[in-house]
Amino acid sequence: MKSEKIVQKNIPKIEFKVCFDDGDLQLHIIEDLISQTDRFLVLLPSKVQILFSLSGPVTFIFSPHYRRNLAQNHAFVIYQPEGELQIQLQAEKDIPLIHLSIRLDKLHQLFSPHPLVQSAPIFDPQNAQHKFYEELEISGELHIVLKQLEQKIRLEPANRLYFQAKTLEILSLLYAEKQTNAEYCPFLKNELTVRKIKDAKSILLEQFKHPPTIPELAKSVQLNEYQLKAGFKEIYGQGPYHYLMSYKMEMARRLLSEQNLQVKQVAHEMGYTNISHFIEAFKKQFGITPKKLLMSK
């Protein structure tokens, strides 16, 4: 007779905020971990569970004899085909966890036309029959999207369409971009082109206060403008200008939140001579003005 895992009934469950739920795909955010150490995160079978930690390490306690640490800016991908999984979570501070849950077959359907993605372990047909655990490092592009999502949840309500779009964007960056961020990208035919696109990104970030124009940037890495813009989007999910804006606004948000700088100081640090232009760009990115962000702390 097969041995079965004993599952506790009527256990106290971790409380979370539901952002999006269509049955096959859910997006939650878990907060107040310190006050919920005696509660359990219950993961249902036959779904791929992805948990992201952006603000610090979290310990996942699977049993009295087995635990794993999730490092900051990393994600756990957990899949269990049979039986629910009950996990306790421990952290040294109230670290928010973003939790995405999706049926395995739906995940496969989303990426089935993309043959390059199939090399990711979660797409291996053998893993559909077995427990599967994987720890992934969160890319810079994915980190920006997750931070945007986290900020949106805390500051104001967002509609269902917004969360649905962000959920699909997270999956795309986690899997599709993971494969395209290499010389095998269908558009980027050779390693030299990939290196030039990465050089262009480095130039943008080094000169973020006074970045070069697209023609100047293309010339500096010896690509034409179309190659630069299309290649940049293939690798980083955004064109050069939008990527730089996301980078600058996320940096600005961190300076406001973590270093207690004034709006004028942060605008100057981001290379803005007109503070109203900075405020407008910040609000467009996060849906809130810098001043309101400071007041919400």
Buried (B, 14 or more C-beta within 10 A) or exposed (E): EEEEEEEEEEEEEBEBEEBBBEEBBBBBBBBEBEEBEEBBBBBEEEBBBBBBBBBBBBBBBBEEEEEBEBEEBBBBBBBBBEEEBBBBBBBEEEBBBBBBBBBBEBBBEBBEEBEBBBEBEBBEEEBBEEEBBBEBEBBBBBBBBBBBBBBBBEBEEBEEEBBBEBBEBBBBBBBBBBBBBEEEBEEBEEEEBBEBBBBBBEBBBEEBEEBBEBEEBBBBBEBEBEBBBBBBBBBBBBBBBEBBBBBBBBBBBEBBBEEEBEBEEBBBBBEBEEBEEBBEBBBEBBBBBBEBBBEEE
